[in-house]
Amino acid sequence: MTRNDSVVVGALVVLLAVTAGFIGAPALRPPTSPGSSTASEGPITARPYVEGTIGAPVSISPLTARSQVDRDLVALIFSGLVRNGPGGTLVPDLAKRWSVDAAGRVWTVELRDDARWHDGEPVTSDDVVYTIQTLQDPAYTGPSAGSWNEVTVQATSPTMVTFTLKTPLGGFLQALTQPIAPAHILGEVPVDLLPELPFGTAPIGSGPFALTDLTAASATLVPSLMAESQAASPGPSASAASDSLTTPAPTIRPERPLPYLAGIEFRFFASPEPLAAAYRSGALDAVSGISPQLAAELGAEPGSRLLRYPGSTLTAILPNLRPSHPEFRSPGVRTALLEAIDRQRLMTDAYAGAAVAATGPIPASSPLHDPAAKAVAFDRNAARKALRAAAWTSAPDGWHLPKAKLPLKIDVLSPDEAANPGLYAAAEAVVRDWKRLGLGATHVALPPGEFVTSRLSRGDFQVAVADVAVGLDPDLYPLMASSQTLSGGSNVMGVQDPTLDALLVKARAPGSQAARMAAYGALQKALAAAQYVLPLTFPDEVVVARDTLSGPAVRQVGDPSDRFWDVLTWRLAASR
């Protein structure tokens, strides 16, 4: 399932297989100084930072990135108008300043005068317009397809751009972290040909680092201010080598601050075993893209530590709430099904403990989380009592719905283990605990395409264990608004609740932080009573790093690539 909310960018996306969301965080704040997240001029570590990761890049482009490695590299090579800052803030990146009208409908962004692409060309409002209009193009089928619907973007000067929203959103500012692509290189390329362009292996960005070498085994990046291409250097073309890329000799512009790192090298591994061996041998400063179980092992190695970034993707049980599934009609029954699950054991089994129990669909790490929200406690006896109160009856052959002669059978869908081991293990835990309650539950693991397209998108399921990308500035409207069942939204459960609709609309509206907190508080109370989504856990994004690396500060992330938010402050000791 792609990010296909038909309302506007910034909305929540249900991730029902293997990808993660990109959009979210506090909005309608005044511009904030970059503060500690931008390094001042200082000594540069002589050697590069070396990170090992599972997988290899497919397309290093904001428009065609598919894999996690793609997104990690894009986060370092490209910039958005704004970027994530400390404490859940948003700070200027390509933007110098921004403003919004009283209705929260028209946003005006002024670009930095000194913003440059790595080939020396200026970043202009044309680049912004090109990027957004490409994402809106009907021919575009990339990871952000449909996510900017009902937003009009216009360049009013070379350094000024306006966004007009049909539906004002309180979290729209987070959408402006979208990495910008260079129009002067890509602007004449038909949208449907973008995935085939050599640009994906020879990217020209405007971010803090530039790619200087790419092979099947590794990628080498240097600070972008040290790697501006010569003005006459051509952009990527069909003649660009597919297995290796080398840029012209770097030039230095000392008038602007440099990162402390001399460079970054990613080393790609096809499986966890050789990656772990390379880390244990001392060849790597950090590892990413590994299972929580392996991360816990490597993090316990001498001189190592486990970095746990609080995630904003919810692992949840999605019941089918359509009239054809009366078994899930009662809030008391849905609460009982959640009470029957030992979530502490689930988090250990599925995520090696690198997760937190969810009180609802808003993570505790979010500024919009209601501190009064409490997680439903594991209590199998209370669950049995609640089912009986709903007129269910327990018999030797299982639980029976009111007046039903045959016991209830529940198929629990999830992606298969190869596609998403965390969700697979979570579904196994759910089925185990429901069986202990006496329910006839069966785990049905499916390939991602079948799981999403053939079953969930069509409403052809009883229960699914899925990932929901809540985002850094959560918008639950597409997930549960009545209109989003049939209009291309993410309401795969079929929720139909006019009272909830009004709360969802109010929560996503612009306003002061206090007003938004109040709106989200009311929404979370209603969701706790209804339990439309059965929240299990918010897994952390985990990275293992040596103690010789200093600087990374843990903050909430929407995608693992968000961990590079403070990369300009990272430093390395002289040796590992």
Secondary structure, DSSP 8 states (H G I E B T S, - for coil): -----SS-TT--EEE-SS---------S------GGGS--S----SS-EEEEEES--S--STTT--SHHHHHHHHHH---SEEE-GGG-EEESSEEEEEE-TTS-EEEEEE-TT-B-TTS-B--HHHHHHHHHHHH-TT--STTTTTTTTEEEEEEETTEEEEEESS--TTHHHHTTS----HHHHTTS-GGGGGGSGGGTS----SSEEEEEE-SSEEEEEEGGG----TT-----TTS-SS----------TTS---SSS-EEEEEESSHHHHHHHHHTT--SEEES--HHHHHHHHTSTTEEEEEE-B-EEEEEEE--STT-GGG--HHHHHHHHHT--HHHHHHHHHTT-EEE-SSSS-TTSTT--TT-------HHHHHHHHHHTT-EEETTEEE-TT-SS--EEEEEEE-TTT-HHHHHHHHHHHHHHHHHT-EEEEEEE-HHIIIIIIITTT--SEEEEEEE-TTTT--HHHH-GGGGTSSSS-TT----HHHHHHHHHHHS---HHHHHHHHHHHHHHHHHH-SSEEEEEE-EEEEEETTEE------BSSGGGGGGGGGG-EE-S--
